[in-house]
């Protein structure tokens, strides 16, 4: 499954924390799908987090802010932790999110 965020407005490249850009946690997908709410602790002022998938899977990961201009996009595995915070700024956050996955009813066979 793939998640993509598409930016549809100009000016988003100058977003600050008050405008709540998307945050991604690269590498967090290796623990597989987990149930929301996720168990994590923010470290180093938000540049890292300690993610606990379960008792055996605990690791520190970097956090990346995703910003872009109108027409830009970001693709990531759907199991990568991602999200936003409460927007307290004046710039509206407008994006389109697509989730792409194979239908489990589809077969891998092709017709001749």
ZADORO-8109 format. One line per field, with one value per residue: residue number from 1; residue in one letter; z, x, y of N, C-alpha, C in turn. Coordinates in steps of 0.02 Angstrom, whole numbers. Atoms other than C-alpha are relative to their C-alpha. Layout:
N
n <- (NUM / ...) $
res <- (A / ...) $
n_zz <- (Z / ...) $
n_xx <- (X / ...) $
n_yy <- (Y / ...) $
ca_zz <- (Z / ...) $
ca_xx <- (X / ...) $
ca_yy <- (Y / ...) $
c_zz <- (Z / ...) $
c_xx <- (X / ...) $
c_yy <- (Y / ...) $
***
This chain:
112
n <- (1 / 2 / 3 / 4 / 5 / 6 / 7 / 8 / 9 / 10 / 11 / 12 / 13 / 14 / 15 / 16 / 17 / 18 / 19 / 20 / 21 / 22 / 23 / 24 / 25 / 26 / 27 / 28 / 29 / 30 / 31 / 32 / 33 / 34 / 35 / 36 / 37 / 38 / 39 / 40 / 41 / 42 / 43 / 44 / 45 / 46 / 47 / 48 / 49 / 50 / 51 / 52 / 53 / 54 / 55 / 56 / 57 / 58 / 59 / 60 / 61 / 62 / 63 / 64 / 65 / 66 / 67 / 68 / 69 / 70 / 71 / 72 / 73 / 74 / 75 / 76 / 77 / 78 / 79 / 80 / 81 / 82 / 83 / 84 / 85 / 86 / 87 / 88 / 89 / 90 / 91 / 92 / 93 / 94 / 95 / 96 / 97 / 98 / 99 / 100 / 101 / 102 / 103 / 104 / 105 / 106 / 107 / 108 / 109 / 110 / 111 / 112) $
res <- (X / X / X / X / X / X / X / X / X / X / X / X / X / X / X / X / X / X / X / X / X / X / X / X / X / X / X / X / X / X / X / X / X / X / X / X / X / X / X / X / X / X / X / X / X / X / X / X / X / X / X / X / X / X / X / X / X / X / X / X / X / X / X / X / X / X / X / X / X / X / X / X / X / X / X / X / X / X / X / X / X / X / X / X / X / X / X / X / X / X / X / X / X / X / X / X / X / X / X / X / X / X / X / X / X / X / X / X / X / X / X / X) $
n_zz <- (0 / 5 / -16 / 31 / -18 / 54 / -21 / 51 / -10 / -2 / -64 / -52 / -12 / -56 / -60 / -64 / -43 / -15 / 56 / -5 / 58 / -10 / -28 / 16 / -41 / 43 / -32 / -47 / 33 / -9 / -54 / 28 / -17 / -71 / -12 / -27 / -2 / -2 / -62 / 13 / -41 / 39 / -26 / 32 / 24 / 56 / 58 / -3 / -47 / -20 / 21 / -29 / 34 / -52 / -48 / 32 / 55 / -23 / 35 / 13 / 72 / 16 / 23 / 55 / 21 / 72 / 25 / 73 / 37 / 36 / 50 / -29 / -33 / -43 / -2 / -52 / -19 / -46 / -69 / -28 / -43 / 31 / -27 / -10 / -65 / 3 / 35 / -38 / 43 / 43 / 67 / 2 / 24 / 47 / 37 / 20 / -20 / 36 / -25 / 56 / -21 / 43 / -24 / -16 / 45 / 64 / 6 / 35 / 65 / 55 / 51 / 63) $
n_xx <- (42 / -38 / 35 / -30 / 29 / -10 / 11 / 40 / 0 / -66 / -19 / -8 / -71 / -22 / 37 / -34 / 32 / 69 / 43 / 5 / -17 / 1 / -61 / -11 / -50 / -31 / -24 / 50 / 40 / -28 / 38 / 63 / 60 / 16 / 66 / 4 / -55 / -67 / -38 / -64 / -22 / -37 / -67 / -40 / 41 / 42 / -39 / 0 / 48 / -9 / 60 / 8 / 52 / 18 / -55 / -62 / -17 / -6 / -58 / 1 / 2 / 2 / 64 / -10 / 56 / 10 / 27 / -5 / 38 / 57 / -21 / -47 / 31 / -42 / 24 / -31 / 34 / 54 / -18 / -44 / 37 / 6 / 56 / -6 / 19 / 52 / -22 / 14 / -19 / 51 / -2 / 38 / -35 / 44 / -35 / 41 / -33 / 23 / -26 / 0 / -13 / 26 / 61 / -14 / 37 / -35 / -47 / -61 / -2 / 22 / 38 / -37) $
n_yy <- (-58 / -62 / -62 / -59 / -64 / -48 / -69 / -33 / -72 / -32 / -30 / 50 / 13 / -41 / 19 / 7 / 49 / -22 / 19 / 72 / 41 / 73 / 29 / 71 / 34 / 52 / 61 / 27 / 52 / 67 / 34 / 21 / -39 / -4 / -29 / -68 / -48 / 30 / -10 / -31 / -56 / -50 / -12 / -53 / -56 / 20 / 24 / 73 / 30 / 70 / 35 / 67 / 39 / 48 / 4 / 21 / -45 / -70 / -29 / -72 / -15 / -71 / -27 / -48 / -41 / 1 / -63 / -3 / -50 / 27 / 49 / 48 / 57 / 42 / 69 / 40 / 62 / -18 / 17 / -50 / -46 / -65 / -38 / -72 / -26 / -52 / -60 / -61 / -56 / -30 / 29 / 63 / 60 / 34 / 53 / 57 / 63 / 59 / 64 / 46 / 68 / 53 / 32 / 70 / 44 / 3 / 56 / -18 / 33 / -43 / 36 / 8) $
ca_zz <- (0 / -43 / 28 / -70 / -15 / -155 / -118 / -209 / -151 / -172 / -23 / 71 / 51 / 186 / 313 / 492 / 637 / 670 / 498 / 539 / 393 / 369 / 474 / 417 / 519 / 393 / 440 / 555 / 425 / 467 / 621 / 506 / 529 / 706 / 783 / 815 / 935 / 913 / 1062 / 1042 / 1139 / 1057 / 1079 / 1042 / 1023 / 891 / 776 / 834 / 918 / 1011 / 933 / 1024 / 912 / 1054 / 1198 / 1080 / 948 / 1017 / 916 / 895 / 723 / 641 / 603 / 437 / 396 / 221 / 136 / -47 / -178 / -273 / -384 / -273 / -197 / -72 / -85 / 61 / 120 / 216 / 369 / 387 / 536 / 470 / 528 / 571 / 727 / 768 / 648 / 742 / 598 / 469 / 312 / 268 / 245 / 90 / 19 / -65 / 5 / -102 / -37 / -171 / -136 / -230 / -213 / -125 / -248 / -396 / -463 / -530 / -684 / -851 / -989 / -1152) $
ca_xx <- (0 / 63 / 11 / 40 / 12 / -10 / 9 / -120 / -79 / 67 / 162 / 168 / 358 / 370 / 264 / 319 / 274 / 118 / 52 / 75 / 167 / 161 / 288 / 359 / 460 / 572 / 610 / 459 / 374 / 492 / 385 / 236 / 59 / 18 / -144 / -181 / -146 / 39 / 156 / 297 / 395 / 456 / 644 / 767 / 634 / 540 / 685 / 673 / 551 / 560 / 432 / 367 / 275 / 275 / 390 / 517 / 516 / 575 / 687 / 731 / 693 / 723 / 571 / 562 / 446 / 372 / 347 / 321 / 249 / 86 / 105 / 235 / 198 / 266 / 249 / 278 / 235 / 71 / 153 / 274 / 217 / 153 / 40 / 15 / -9 / -145 / -129 / -114 / -52 / -146 / -96 / -226 / -158 / -237 / -178 / -249 / -210 / -223 / -206 / -160 / -175 / -205 / -379 / -365 / -493 / -378 / -281 / -104 / -149 / -169 / -290 / -219) $
ca_yy <- (0 / 174 / 342 / 502 / 680 / 809 / 993 / 1099 / 1275 / 1395 / 1462 / 1298 / 1290 / 1424 / 1332 / 1346 / 1233 / 1340 / 1288 / 1103 / 1024 / 835 / 740 / 572 / 447 / 355 / 176 / 156 / 45 / -98 / -136 / -165 / -102 / -45 / 15 / 199 / 281 / 241 / 225 / 350 / 481 / 641 / 669 / 810 / 945 / 845 / 796 / 614 / 498 / 334 / 218 / 63 / -59 / -186 / -238 / -315 / -177 / -9 / 107 / 291 / 364 / 534 / 643 / 738 / 883 / 871 / 1038 / 1081 / 1196 / 1174 / 1020 / 936 / 767 / 643 / 454 / 337 / 162 / 170 / 91 / 237 / 339 / 505 / 645 / 827 / 930 / 1057 / 1204 / 1368 / 1479 / 1581 / 1483 / 1351 / 1175 / 1103 / 936 / 783 / 611 / 455 / 278 / 152 / -33 / -193 / -264 / -433 / -503 / -467 / -615 / -607 / -709 / -625 / -670 / -736) $
c_zz <- (0 / 18 / -36 / 24 / -57 / 24 / -56 / 9 / 0 / 70 / 54 / 15 / 59 / 65 / 61 / 42 / 16 / -55 / -8 / -65 / 17 / 28 / -18 / 45 / -41 / 40 / 47 / -31 / 13 / 57 / -25 / 23 / 76 / 8 / 30 / 66 / 9 / 65 / -16 / 48 / -43 / 35 / -36 / -30 / -61 / -60 / -1 / 44 / 14 / -11 / 29 / -36 / 48 / 46 / -32 / -54 / 23 / -33 / -6 / -75 / -9 / -23 / -54 / -13 / -76 / -20 / -76 / -29 / -34 / -56 / 25 / 33 / 39 / 0 / 57 / 11 / 53 / 73 / 30 / 44 / -32 / 32 / 6 / 72 / -10 / -34 / 39 / -41 / -43 / -70 / 0 / -26 / -43 / -38 / -17 / 19 / -37 / 35 / -57 / 26 / -49 / 32 / 12 / -44 / -68 / -2 / -39 / -68 / -53 / -50 / -63 / -58) $
c_xx <- (45 / -44 / 36 / -37 / 18 / -17 / -36 / -3 / 72 / 12 / 13 / 74 / 26 / -36 / 46 / -37 / -72 / -49 / -5 / 13 / -5 / 68 / 2 / 55 / 30 / 26 / -51 / -42 / 27 / -33 / -68 / -57 / -11 / -66 / 7 / -38 / 67 / 35 / 68 / 13 / 41 / 66 / 32 / -42 / -42 / 39 / 5 / -58 / 19 / -67 / -1 / -57 / -27 / 61 / 67 / 24 / -4 / 62 / -10 / 5 / 4 / -70 / 16 / -65 / -4 / -33 / 9 / -42 / -59 / 25 / 50 / -39 / 51 / -32 / 35 / -41 / -52 / 16 / 52 / -42 / 0 / -60 / 16 / -19 / -57 / 29 / -20 / 17 / -58 / -2 / -40 / 43 / -48 / 42 / -50 / 39 / -32 / 30 / -9 / 16 / -31 / -62 / 16 / -37 / 33 / 45 / 61 / 4 / -25 / -38 / 41 / -38) $
c_yy <- (62 / 58 / 57 / 62 / 48 / 69 / 37 / 76 / 26 / 27 / -51 / -15 / 41 / -16 / -3 / -51 / 20 / -21 / -76 / -38 / -75 / -22 / -74 / -27 / -56 / -58 / -32 / -55 / -70 / -38 / -24 / 44 / -4 / 38 / 70 / -2 / -36 / 18 / 29 / 58 / 46 / 15 / 59 / 56 / -16 / -25 / -76 / -22 / -71 / -34 / -70 / -36 / -53 / -4 / -17 / 49 / 73 / 29 / 75 / 12 / 76 / 19 / 52 / 37 / -1 / 65 / 1 / 56 / -34 / -45 / -50 / -57 / -40 / -69 / -37 / -64 / 19 / -18 / 48 / 46 / 69 / 36 / 74 / 17 / 50 / 61 / 62 / 62 / 24 / -29 / -64 / -57 / -38 / -51 / -54 / -62 / -57 / -61 / -50 / -70 / -49 / -29 / -74 / -49 / -6 / -61 / 25 / -33 / 48 / -42 / -4 / 28) $
***
